[in-house]
Amino acid sequence: MAGLVLDGSNPDVSLLYDINGLAQDAPTWFDRVMEFVGEYGIMFGLVLIGLWGWWSVRRRGSAEDSVTAVAGLVWAPLAAGIALLINVPIRGFVERPRPFLDHKGLEVLVAGKTDFSFVSDHATMAMAIAVGVFIAHRKLGLAAIGLALLAGFCRVYMGVHYPTDVIGGFALGTAVALLLTPLALALLTPLVSAISRSPRVGWFVRSRAAREADLAAGTGAGAVGGTRPLGLPEPRPDDNNLAA
């Protein structure tokens, strides 16, 4: 299946030329910026957002909230890795050449791309991470999704992907991050909860100040040796009466 679109009248190709044409009209310094952003900058930004989210959820809300959110943030890069693995056979099956191999006149900002074009690895990974962050932290997740969309635009602007390569990547990353979330959190939440109870590495899930506040309030989070283990509700007065 060598190439999904070769006809220049195809909307996919037309949009490719329209977006990539911006690179031809832009000054050289701007193209270099877009090249860096598209190759490395977006991923670096997503990492910073993930770290910001982790720092935030450790310090706010209840201990249970921190465990759930940290588990979600851990899932984000794992989802990206799984999505990339799934993309390997997809690329081999479709065998779509890079757009600059089939279409003349494109401004290619990154040389040396010899692998197949569909699906875009960058778009797949960026959206999987962004959706994973959104699951754990809505506001930061929206910012991450915005960066993922920008990553897709940059890949077309750079002349290394068709728009449908990017859309396919967004769909794959989103599907993996969402569909596997229940299983992932079922496995990760107990592990993160156990880490939170450790006196040595519990800071990874709950900041020291937050754990001290939990202990003082007696709501603990088995994370800090409080009176109530994670995930278990407080006993109700009715329960005591029934036990009597």
C-alpha positions in Angstrom: 0.0 0.0 0.0 2.6 2.5 -1.1 1.1 5.8 -0.4 -2.4 6.9 0.5 -2.5 10.0 -1.6 -0.5 10.9 -4.7 -2.9 13.1 -6.6 -2.2 16.8 -6.2 -5.9 17.5 -6.4 -6.5 15.6 -3.2 -7.5 17.8 -0.3 -4.8 16.1 1.8 -2.1 17.2 -0.6 -3.7 20.6 -1.2 -3.6 21.3 2.6 0.0 20.0 2.7 1.0 22.6 0.1 -0.9 25.4 1.8 0.6 24.8 5.2 4.1 24.0 3.9 3.9 27.1 1.7 4.0 29.2 4.8 7.5 27.9 5.3 8.6 29.1 1.9 7.3 32.6 2.6 8.7 32.8 6.1 12.1 34.2 7.0 14.9 31.7 7.6 15.1 32.3 11.3 11.4 31.5 11.7 11.8 28.2 9.9 14.6 27.3 12.2 12.4 28.0 15.2 9.6 25.9 13.8 12.1 23.1 13.0 13.3 23.1 16.6 9.8 23.3 18.0 8.5 20.6 15.8 11.4 18.2 16.5 12.1 18.8 20.1 10.4 21.9 21.6 6.9 20.5 21.9 8.1 17.3 23.6 10.1 19.3 26.0 7.1 21.5 26.7 4.9 18.4 27.4 7.5 17.1 29.8 7.5 20.4 31.7 3.7 20.4 31.8 3.8 16.8 33.2 6.3 17.8 35.9 4.3 20.9 36.7 1.2 18.7 37.2 3.1 16.3 39.3 4.4 19.1 41.5 0.9 20.5 41.9 -1.0 17.3 42.7 1.5 16.4 45.4 0.6 19.5 47.3 -3.1 20.0 46.9 -6.3 18.1 47.6 -6.6 14.9 49.7 -4.0 12.1 49.8 -6.4 10.0 47.7 -6.5 12.7 45.1 -2.7 12.8 44.9 -2.5 9.0 44.5 -5.0 9.0 41.6 -3.5 12.0 39.9 0.1 10.8 40.1 -1.0 7.4 38.8 -2.6 9.2 35.8 0.6 11.2 35.2 2.7 8.1 35.3 0.3 6.6 32.8 0.8 9.5 30.3 4.4 8.6 29.1 3.6 4.9 29.3 0.6 5.4 27.0 2.9 7.3 24.5 5.3 4.3 24.5 2.5 1.8 23.9 1.1 3.9 21.1 4.5 4.1 19.4 4.8 0.3 19.6 1.4 -0.1 18.0 2.4 2.3 15.3 5.3 0.2 14.2 3.2 -2.5 12.4 0.8 0.2 11.1 3.6 2.0 9.3 4.9 -1.3 7.9 1.5 -2.2 6.6 0.6 1.1 5.0 4.1 1.9 3.7 3.3 5.5 2.8 6.3 7.4 1.6 7.2 10.8 3.0 5.4 13.6 1.1 8.5 15.1 -0.3 9.3 11.9 -2.1 6.1 12.1 -4.2 5.5 15.8 -4.4 7.8 18.4 -5.8 8.2 22.0 -4.6 7.9 21.3 -0.8 10.1 23.2 1.6 11.6 20.4 3.7 13.0 21.7 6.9 14.4 18.5 8.3 16.6 16.3 6.1 17.3 12.6 6.5 13.7 11.3 7.0 13.7 8.0 5.2 11.1 6.0 7.1 7.4 5.8 6.3 5.1 8.7 6.9 1.8 7.3 8.2 1.2 7.5 11.1 3.2 10.4 12.6 5.2 9.3 15.6 5.5 12.9 16.9 1.7 13.4 16.7 1.0 10.0 18.2 3.3 10.5 21.2 2.3 14.1 21.8 -1.4 13.4 21.9 -1.0 10.3 24.0 0.9 12.3 26.6 -1.5 15.2 26.4 -4.6 13.0 26.9 -2.9 11.2 29.8 -2.1 14.6 31.5 -5.8 15.6 30.9 -7.0 12.6 32.7 -5.0 13.5 35.7 -5.2 17.3 35.6 -7.9 19.0 33.4 -6.4 22.5 33.2 -2.9 21.4 32.4 -4.3 18.7 30.1 -5.9 21.4 28.0 -2.6 23.2 27.6 -0.9 19.9 26.8 -3.5 19.1 24.1 -2.9 22.6 22.6 0.8 21.8 22.4 0.0 18.4 20.8 -2.1 20.2 18.1 0.8 22.6 17.5 3.1 19.6 17.1 0.9 18.2 14.4 0.9 21.6 12.6 4.6 21.8 12.8 5.1 18.4 11.2 3.1 19.5 8.1 4.8 22.9 8.1 8.2 21.2 8.0 7.2 19.1 5.0 7.7 15.7 6.6 4.1 14.6 7.0 0.7 14.8 5.3 -2.1 16.3 7.4 -3.7 12.8 7.5 -0.5 11.4 9.0 -1.0 13.9 11.8 -4.7 13.2 12.2 -4.0 9.5 12.3 -1.4 10.1 15.0 -3.8 12.1 17.1 -6.4 9.4 16.8 -4.0 6.6 17.7 -2.5 8.5 20.7 -6.0 9.4 22.0 -7.4 5.9 21.6 -4.5 4.2 23.4 -4.5 6.8 26.3 -8.3 6.6 26.8 -9.1 2.9 26.1 -6.3 1.5 28.2 -6.8 4.0 31.1 -9.1 1.8 33.2 -6.6 -1.1 33.1 -3.6 1.1 33.5 -5.0 2.9 36.6 -6.2 -0.4 38.1 -2.5 -1.6 38.0 -0.8 1.7 38.8 -3.0 3.0 41.6 -2.2 0.3 44.1 1.5 0.7 43.2 1.4 4.5 43.7 -0.6 4.0 46.9 2.1 1.7 48.2 4.8 4.2 47.3 2.9 7.0 49.1 3.1 5.0 52.4 6.9 4.7 52.2 8.7 7.0 54.6 11.6 7.3 52.1 9.9 7.8 48.7 6.4 8.9 49.8 7.4 12.4 48.7 7.0 11.2 45.1 3.2 11.1 45.7 2.6 13.5 48.5 4.7 16.5 49.5 6.1 16.6 53.1 4.0 19.6 54.0 0.8 17.9 52.7 1.6 14.7 54.5 2.1 16.6 57.8 -1.2 18.3 57.3 -2.9 14.9 56.6 -1.4 13.5 59.8 -2.5 16.5 61.8 -6.0 16.2 60.5 -6.1 12.5 61.1 -7.1 11.7 57.5 -4.1 10.3 56.4 -3.5 8.6 53.9 -2.0 5.5 55.0 0.8 7.5 53.2 1.8 9.2 56.4 0.8 6.7 59.0 -2.5 8.5 59.7 -5.6 6.8 61.1 -7.3 6.0 57.8 -5.7 4.0 55.0 -6.0 5.3 51.4 -9.3 4.6 49.6 -11.3 3.5 52.7 -14.1 5.7 54.0 -14.4 7.0 57.5 -16.5 4.7 59.7 -20.0 6.1 60.2 -21.8 6.4 63.6 -24.4 3.9 62.4 -21.6 1.3 61.9 -20.6 1.7 65.6 -24.2 1.2 66.7 -24.6 -1.9 64.6 -21.3 -3.3 66.0 -22.6 -2.8 69.5 
